[in-house]
Structure formats: structure tokens, C-alpha cells
Amino acid sequence: MSNSIEYLLMEFGLSGLEAEAYLAVLAEPDSTGYRISQLLGKPAPNIYKALDSLVNKGAVLAVEGGKSRTFTAVPVREQVGKRTRRLEELASDIESDLERMRKPLSEEGVYKLTSVHQVLAKAEEMIDNASDTIIADADDNPMAKLSDFFGRASGRGVHVLLHGRTPRDIRGCEFISSVTEGWKGDMLVLVKDATEYLVAFMSGDMRSLMQGVWSRNFIAPCLYRSYMVKALFYRVAMMMGDGVSSLGDIRTELMRLWKKWGYLGPGREALIRVLEEGIRSGRESR
């Protein structure tokens, strides 16, 4: 009897005595428990206990007939197949039970992100799952990393407003560029559907993360409004400084952006009325 085979069978889930009994049954099929105990030179009660355990594990079949029970070994590959199927069933049952037990993420929780990879993976997930709006304020590196995701989101009907440092043409997205913020590193702020947000600050080479958080709480609408207004401010500021845009051009552009991105409420309608009146007055004075 090879010790190496016994060790392999023990790794397969059998005890030392069970491994010996299995090999003995394999060597002499249809043997009785008493015969196996003789072959192994072990006490019969211990062998019967080991054989019963092997039957329960599906490694040995017991044949009830005549005066004595006989035993036949089940091929290892057949055992593996049965165990694999059973493990798949157990995994499905456990996953179903865990899904029923799972509680939704706390609306108040703020979750710390620990790496640049985690930040980008979470950002990609947010963009892919957005159904209404995406607002992003980002430096050049994170903007480049996520540009394809922004384009795909816009392609499926999501409104995407991007505020970046360098002008970039991303299909279907409203891109507002501005002067550099001046800090040493790369920032990414992402707000999805005004309900979920991510804020991260990374090194300039995007290899290390200084700080990163993600949450789904009451701050999300506030960040949406803040970064939307910031983007519109920079569009107006850049138009005022280009030496070409007139006051009418600025009013018209602000009206267009506000109608598309302005948050609902009395303030939105009031600002639209102010802009419309300014545009009318400008036309009348010409």
C-alpha cells in the first residue's frame, strides 16, 4: 500500500483509516467489513466505522444482501463529479440566502477608497450605471482615463457635463474647459444622477491616492448643484475673457446651459426669466 496515495486520499477529505479502508476495498471489491479488517490487520469495529463513514461520503457503496454487507469502491473521478455538482448547488443556495440577507448600503455612509485602481473602477461603475445625469470635474489624467466611458454614457441618452482643464472633444458630452487649478496632483469629482458621488485626489502620475471617498447620501444633490454652477461660471468667465463674445452671446449661452443643467425649483425658473428679459432688452437696444 503506497503511503503517497494515502496522503492524497487524506487531502481528498478522508481520514487515515478511511484511506486505508478505501484502498483495501478497491483492491478486493465486494469484500465484507470483516474481510477488510483482516486485510488491514485492524480491529473490526474500527473498520466498520470507517466503512460507514466512507458510505456517507459517497466513496464506497454498500450492498445489502445475504448474511453480510459487502462494499465496493466508487471511482475517484465519479466522486469528484458528484462533489463538484453538490458544491455548485451549495454555492447557489448560499448566494441566494446571502442576497436575501444583504442590507442596502447605508444612505449615511461615506466609504473610503484605498487605491487609484479602486477609484477608477468605482468611477467606471458609476458612469456605466447612470440613468439621467453625470457631472464630472477632473484634471487631465482622470478625464482621459474616463473619456470613453463618458462617451458611451452620452450615447445611451445620459446628459454628461464635464469640467476639465484642457479642451477635449468627447462625443455627445458638454465639455467646459478652464484654467488649471494649480495644485500638485490630479483631482476627480464625479456626481451620478444627483444621488451618488465620488471625490478623489491622486498624485500627478496617478500611481498613488492621497484621499478618496464614495457615498450615496444627502450631500450628492449639493455637490451636483455646486459643480454644475462652477462649470457654468467658468464658461461665462472664459467667454468674457475671450475678447470676442458679446454680453448677448454670454446671456444666450448661459440660458442654454441653465435650461439643460439647472436644478428644478423656483430658483431655476427665476433665473431663466432674468436671462430672457436681458436677452430681449439687448435685442431691443440694437
Number of C-alpha atoms within 10 A of each C-alpha: 9 8 10 9 13 20 15 12 19 16 10 12 12 21 17 14 18 23 23 23 26 25 19 20 25 17 14 16 13 17 19 20 24 17 17 26 18 13 13 14 10 14 12 16 12 13 23 17 13 22 25 17 16 23 16 11 14 19 21 22 19 18 14 10 8 7 6 12 14 20 25 21 22 17 12 13 9 12 14 14 11 12 14 12 11 12 12 11 12 12 12 12 12 12 12 12 11 11 10 9 9 9 8 6 11 11 12 11 11 15 14 16 19 14 18 21 14 14 25 16 12 15 24 16 12 20 25 16 13 21 16 15 20 25 27 25 24 22 21 18 17 22 23 15 12 16 18 14 19 27 18 17 24 24 14 13 13 22 22 25 25 25 26 24 18 15 12 18 11 18 16 18 21 17 20 21 18 16 10 11 12 6 8 10 17 21 23 22 23 24 30 25 20 23 18 22 26 25 21 22 22 22 15 17 9 16 11 15 20 15 17 21 16 21 21 21 16 13 14 20 18 13 20 27 17 11 20 23 16 13 24 20 15 16 20 18 13 17 17 15 9 9 8 9 13 12 15 16 15 19 19 16 16 19 20 13 17 19 15 11 20 20 17 9 8 9 11 14 15 11 16 18 13 12 19 15 13 16 18 11 12 13 10 8 6 5
